[in-house]
């Protein structure tokens, strides 16, 4: 494990690892503990009492945060016909059909999100070994496999984020930037928390949220009591 730097250790001293702070306190403390000069991302981490090996406990989806994510994303749309123009008009960075799929086969991946129409998934699906490990494969659950490419692109540009539970029951999502005022971070946090809370599987018994924490890119994790 990499040794933590002096500034990180000083920042960590501000946070009591045994305490769960109110959301307002956690946001204020996160900003107080920031020690870098760039605009850090803010990440919400949730540890859930779920077993992702069961299909009904694989929590996954996407949503547009009330105040956006603060992150600009390059969108690639794989479509043919009228949807190509719709995607361009909506602000997609790259639009095309099989020619873009061929470029991906050769290693071109200069984008953050792929949106595809259902009729293109047969060809795109063959790139599972390339796109899958990078989390780039479009999925109907996240709204990235759709005929309504206009809405999909617009939502992503507005600050749509994806959330997905990993094999250990954790969800980690970027919910803003440190330059956001406290109110915007709190609103984004609450919106995502509510969506995940509503997705609670019927099979889960007892406590659902095992741990909730906020952190900046370089800062320590801060436990949040909700």
N, C-alpha and C positions, 0 to 999 in steps of 0.2 A: 504494500500500500504506500502511495506517495506521501512524503512528509509534507505536512501543512506549513505554509509560510507564516512569518511573524505577524503580518497584518491580519491574516485569517484568524490566527489564534487570539489576537486582541479583539477582533470582532466577535468571536465565539464566546468570549468572557461576558459579553453583554446579554447573552441568552442563557437562561436557566433550562438545561435540557430536561429537568424533571417537572417543569411547569407547562401546563397547557394554557395559552393566553387567549383572551377574547380576540375576535377577528380584527377589531380596530387596534388593539394593542400589538398584535402580531405584525400588521402592516407598518405601523409606526416604528416598531423595533427593527424590522427588516431594513427600512430606510436608514435608520440610525446606524446600523451595523455595516452599511455599504462603505467600502474603502477603495473602490476603483473609479477611474475617471470616465469610463464609457457607460452608455445607457444599457444597463443589464436587463435581461429578461426576468420576468417573475414567473415562477413555476409552482403550481399546486400539485401536491403529491397525496394520493389517497391509498391507504392499505385497507382492502376490503376482506370481509369474511366470506369469500366465495371460493369455489373449486372450479377453475376454468377448464378442467378436463371434461366437465359436463356441459353439453351444448347450451342448456338453459341458464348457465351461469357465466357465459362468455359475454360480458358487458362491453358493448361497442356501439359507437355512433358518432355523430358530428353535430355541431351547433354553431350559430353565429353569436359571438360574444356581444353583449350590449354595447361595449365600447371598443370592439375590435381587439386584435391581439398585439397591435403595434408592430407587427412583422409583415413586410411585403413578401408576397409569394409569387413565384413564376408558375403560371398555369399552362399546361400543355393539353390541348384538346384533340382527341382522335375521333374524327367524324368524317362523313362524306355528305355531299348534297347541301341542302338548305342549312343544316346545322353548322356547317363550316363558316358561313357568313354570320350566323347568329353568334358564334363563339368569338369571331373577330370583333363584331360590334360591341360585345360585352366586355372586351378588354383582355382576351386571352393572349398570352405571350407567344405561343406557338400553336398553329392549327394545321392539321393535315390528316392524311389517311395512312395507307400502307407505306408510303415513302418515309414517314416519321418512325413507323415501327421498324423499318429496315435500319434506320439510323440508330435506333435503340439497340438493335442486335449488334451493331458495331461499337457500342459503348457510349453513345451520346445520351447523357442524362442531365442536361443543363436546365433542370426545372425542379420545382418542389412538389407539385401535385399533378396527377393525370386525371382528366375527365374524359370518359368515353361513352359513345352511344352503344346500346346493347348489341347492335349488329356488327360492331367492330371487336367485340370481346373474344370472338373465336380466334382471331389472329393475335390479338394482344395477349390473350391467355397463354399462348405458347412461350411468352417471355417470363413465365413465373419464376424461373431460377435467377433471372436478372433483377426483376422488379420486386419480387416477394421479400427477399432479405432486407431491401432498403425501404420497405413499407410504402412502395409506390403503386402497387397494383390497385386499380379502381375497384370499388365495392358498392353494391346497391345500398348497403346499410349506412354508408357515409355520404350517400347522394352523389357519388362520383361515377356511377353507371346510370345514365339517364338520357332521355331524348330532349329534356329541357336543359340544354347546355347553357343557355343564356342565364338562367337562374343559378345554376351550379357555379358558373364562373363569377357572377356578381357576388354570390355569397362568400366565396373564397376570398375575393378581393376586399370584402367588407370586414373580414376577420374571422372567418369560419375556422374552427379547430376540430380536430378529431380526438376522440378519447377511446382507449382500448385497454382492457385489463390484460396484464401479462401473465405468464405462467405461475407467478408467485402471488397473484392477486393484487398487484399494484397498478394504479393509473397515474401517469405523470403528464400534465398538460401545461403548456405555456399560456398564461392568462393575461399577459400585459407586459409593460415596460416600467422600469423604475421611475421614468419621467412622468408616468401617469399620476394624477393626484390620487390621494387615498380613496376617495369616493369611487372613482372608476375601477380601481383594483378590487374594492369590496363588492361592487356590483357584478363584476365579472366572476369573482370567486363564488358569490351566492348563486348566480345563474347556473354555473357548471355543477356546483354541489347539488342544487335542486334536481337537475336532470339525472345525475347519477343516483340520487336518493330514490327517485321515481322508478328507476330501472331495477330496484331491489328484487332479486329472484324469489319466488314463492318458497323455494327449497331452503333458503337461508334461515337458520334458527338463531335466536339470540342477537348479539350485537352485530350490526352490519358494517359500520365504519370502525375499523380497529385503530387507525391512526390517520390524522390529517395534519399536513404541514405545509408551510409556505417557505420559499427560499428564493434568493436572487441567484444569478448565474454563478457568482463567486462566493456568495455568503453562506452562512450556516443555516441549517433547517430550523424552523420555529414551529413548535407544536401549536395547533389551533383547537380550541374547545368550541364546538358548535352545539 
